[in-house]
Amino acid sequence: MTGKRKCLWMRSWLKRRETKSVYHTLLAELRLEDSKTLRQWIRLPKEQYQELLRLVTPLIMKEDTQRSGSRVNL
């Protein structure tokens, strides 16, 4: 290898998926408006889902880099 650093980039429409995607929008709306349907959809009680999310978030969260400064927002 020549020592060149690999250049990583992401298309702008992919960057918007966390705020504009159907999945994220539906999950947020169900969490706020219809906990019964959310429970049927994710097959967990809301409290258990929140606990599971709390446990895995540090494991799946992107690290900040000097170049991008991005993080996963859950």
N, C-alpha and C positions, 0 to 999 in steps of 0.2 A: 504494500500500500504506500502511496506517495505522501501520506500525511495530510492530505486535503480533508477539510471538514465537510461533512455532508450538509447540504443546505435543505432544511425542511421548511415547508410552507403549507398553508391551507387555503383553499378557495374560500372567498368571502361568504358564499351561501352556506358552507359547512359550519362556519363560525356562528351562524345564527340559529343553528338547530336546537340549542338549549332553550331558546326563548320563543322560537317560531314553529317548532315541530308539533305535529298532532299529538304525539305521545306525551311530551312534556306538558302541553297545554291541557290535555285530558286528565293527566295525573294531578295537576295542580287544581283543576276545577273539581274533580271528584273529592280530593282531600278537603276542600273548603265547603262544598255544597251537598255531597251525597255519600256519606261514610258507609252506608249499607252497600251501595253498588261498588264502592272502592274495595270493601272487604270481599265481596264476591269475585271481583276482578283479580285481586292479588292473593286471595285465599288466606289472608292473615287478618287478625284483629288490628285495628289502627295502632294500638299501643305496641303490639309485637312488631309491626312493620317499622314504626319509629325507632324502636330499640335496635332492630337489625340494621337499619340505615345508619344509626349512630355508630354501631360497631364496625361496619365495613367502609364508611366514608374515609377514614384516614388511610385505609389500605388501597383505595382506588383513586384517590385524589391526585391530580397532576401536581407536580412540583413547580414552583415558580422558577423561571430561568431568567438570566440577565437579558436575554434577547426578547422573550415573548411576554413574560410577566402574567401568564394566564393561569387560571384555576378553574376547576370544575365546580359549578354551582348546583347544589342539590337542594 
